[in-house]
Amino acid sequence: MIELNDLSVGYHGQPLLEHVCLDFPQGCVTVLLGPNGCGKSTLLRTALGLNPKSGGEVLMDGAPLGSLSPRERALKAAYLSQSRPTPNITARKMVLHGRFPHLSYPRHYRKEDYAAVERALDWADARDVADLRMGELSGGQRQKIYLAMALAQEAPSILMDEPTTFLDVGHQLEVMSVARRLADRGRAVVMVLHDLCLAMRGADEIALLSQGRLAAHGTAAEVYASGQLDRVFGVALRRVETADGWQYYYA
């Protein structure tokens, strides 16, 4: 589990996030919401040690983040970033990169590494493009390959920054289904999303960031009842109960 205790982050002496207390438990899909520029992506990167913190602490499985090597961190948490390079390799080789934390140098892939890649391709519904080169893929296809790469890492926590970017509605729902299945198998899943309705439908917990603070945190129902979503986003979010549970919409 990843724990953020009184975490503060800033750039060039200017605070961006202050005194954030939040944890990402196993078996839970946590979605980070908030306006553009509020620090959602920065929070993910700081939780992984990719950005420096200005205060507080980050714990991974109870250990201070600074006490862990980059390889140890990667074995505990996978990261799907918002922007990534597009190397001139096949998609399957790209997914193999997710196995790097499990290998010593020089890297020699084992049967279990190839098996993990095939499982990840299936989970991401990307097997049909696995033999194409990355430059030949559409934005949505590349997104699924990067998701597969993160899944191939097989870490107990997976943090995803806008994983539904470039995906059509059907594939967005598939990503949320993958997140649900990962959580049901005991992984901690953390996602930055911009689609409020998608987030409210798929999250176990919502963490709402606004003006450098954690404005609300709890189940979708609890955050909805707080009224903070309407205030932060300036929208009128409403819901209706259906046979499949609460469905959210903009009034």
N, C-alpha and C positions, 0 to 999 in steps of 0.2 A: 504494500500500500504506500502511496505517496501522500505525505502530509505537509501542508504549508502552514507554518506557525508565525503569525504576526509579520508576514512577508511584505517587504517594501521594495519597489523597483523604480529606478529613474534613469534619465539620460542627461548628461552634461549638467548635472547638479539640479535638474528639474524633476520633481517627483511625477511618476506616472500612475503607480499603484501604491497604496499605503495601508499597512496593517491588515492584510488579507489573511484570514484564518479559514482554511478549507482543506478537506481531505478527499482523496479519490479511492474509495474502498473497492476491494475485489467483489465481483459479482454485481457491479452497478454501472449503469450508463449515465455518466454525468455530462451535461451539455452546458458550455459556457456561452452566455448571451450578453449582448451589449452593443451600443452604437459603435460605428467605425471609429477607430483610434482610441478606444477606451482601455486597451491593454490586454485583450484576450490572447492574442498570439504571443505577446511578451510574457504573459503568465505561463503559458505552456513551455516556452523556451527556458524560462527561469527555473521552472520545476524540473527540467532536465539538465540544468547546469550549463546551458548554451548561452545564457545571458547572465551577467553578474547581478546579484541582489545588493540592495543598499541597506537592508535591515531584515531581521527575522531569520528564520531557518527553514530549510527543506530537508525532510527525512524520507528515505526510501527503505521500507521494511525496518523502520526504527533506527537506521544508521544515518548520520549526517551526510548530506550529499558530497561535501568536500572530502570525506574520508574514503570515497569510492573512486576507483579508476574509471576512465571513459569506457573501458570494456565491461567493467562490472555494472555500470549504469545501463549500458546497452543490453545487457542480459536481463535487466530488471524492467526496462521500459523501452518500447519501440515508439518511433516518432514519424508521423506522416506530415511533412511540412507543407506550407502553402505554395511555395515555388521551388522548383527543382531543375537541375540541368537535364538535357536530353542527349545522352551519349549515343554514338553510332554503334550500338550493339543490339542484339536481339532482345525482345521483351523478356524471354525466359532468363537470359543472362542478367538482365536488370533485377529480376526477382531474386536471383541467387545472391545478389549483394546483401540481401537481408540476413544471410547466414554468416556474414563476416564476424560478428561477435563470438560465434561458436567455434571459430577456427584459429589456429596458431599460424604464424608466418614462417615459411611461405605457405600460402593457402592451397590446401588440397581437399577438394570436395569429396565427401563421403556419401554412401548410399542414403543415410538419413537426411543429408542436406538436400539431395535431389528429391527425396520423398516429401520433405517439408515444402519445397517449391511447388510440387504438383498439387499438394493439398491447398496451398495458398491460392494458386491459380483457380482452383475449383471454387473456393470460398468467394473469391472476387469476381467470379463469372468471366474469367479472362483467358481461358485455355484456348479459345478460338484465334487469338491474336499472338499467342506465345512465341511463334516462330517468325513473326514479322520484326523488322528493325524499328527501333523506337521512333525514328524520324518519319516512318510510314504511318504511324498511328494518329488517329484524331485526338483532340483534347480529351474527350471522354474515355477513349480507350487507354490513353496514357495514364489518366487518373486511376483507372482500375488496376493497371500494372503497378503503379506506386503503392496502391493499397495492398496488393498482393505482396510486394516487397516488405512492407511493414508487418504483414501477417506471417510471412516466412521467418521472421525473427523469433517468433514464438515466445515473446516475453510475457510475463504475467500482467503487465500494464501496457496499454497502447493509447497514445495521445495523437489525435488527428486534428489538423488545422484545416477547416473547411473541406472535408473529404468529398462533399457533394458538388464541388465546383466542376463545371463543364458537363455534368450529368443531366440527362432528361429526368422527368418526374419518376418514371418507372425504375430507373437505376438509382435514383436518390432513395426510394423506398427499399431497394435491395441493400444499399449500404446500411440503412437503419436496421434491416433484418440481420445483417452480418453482425452489427454491433450488439444486437439483442442476444444472438446465439453465443457470441464471445463472452458476454456477461453471464449468461446462463451456465457457461462452462467454467466460471470462476475468475475470469479476467476483469481487471479494472479498465473500463473504456471511458475516455475523455474526448469530447468532440467540441470544436468551435463551429457553430452554425449561425447562419443569418436568417433562415426561414423559421419564424416563430412557431408556426403551426406544425411544421415537421418536428421541431424540437419538443414541443409540448406533447406531441403524440408519442414520441419514441423514448423520452428520457425518464430514468428513474429519479434523477435529481437535476434541478436547474440551479446554476450559479449565475446570477445577474450582476454584471459590473457596470458601474456608472460613476463618472466624475472621480475616478481614482479609488473607489471603494467597492466593497461587496454590498450591493444594494439589497439583495434578497438571496436566500438560499433555502432550498427545501424541495419537496416533491412538486411536480407540475401544478397540482391542485393548490398547494400551499402558496406557491409563488403567484399563481393566478389570483387567489383570494386576497393577496397583499395589495393588489392594485398597482404595484410597482412597474409592471410591464407597460401598462397604459401611460404611466407618468414618464418613464425613461424613453420610450419610443414615440410618444405622442400619437398613439393609435387607440382604437377601441377594439380590444381583443375580446371576443365572446366565445361561448361554447354551448354545445348541445349534446345531450346524452344519447348515445345510439347503442345498438346491440354489440358493437365493437368497442364500447367505452366512450369517453369524452372526445368529441371532435371540436377543434378550435377553428375560428374563422374571424375575419375582420368585419365589423359592423359598418 
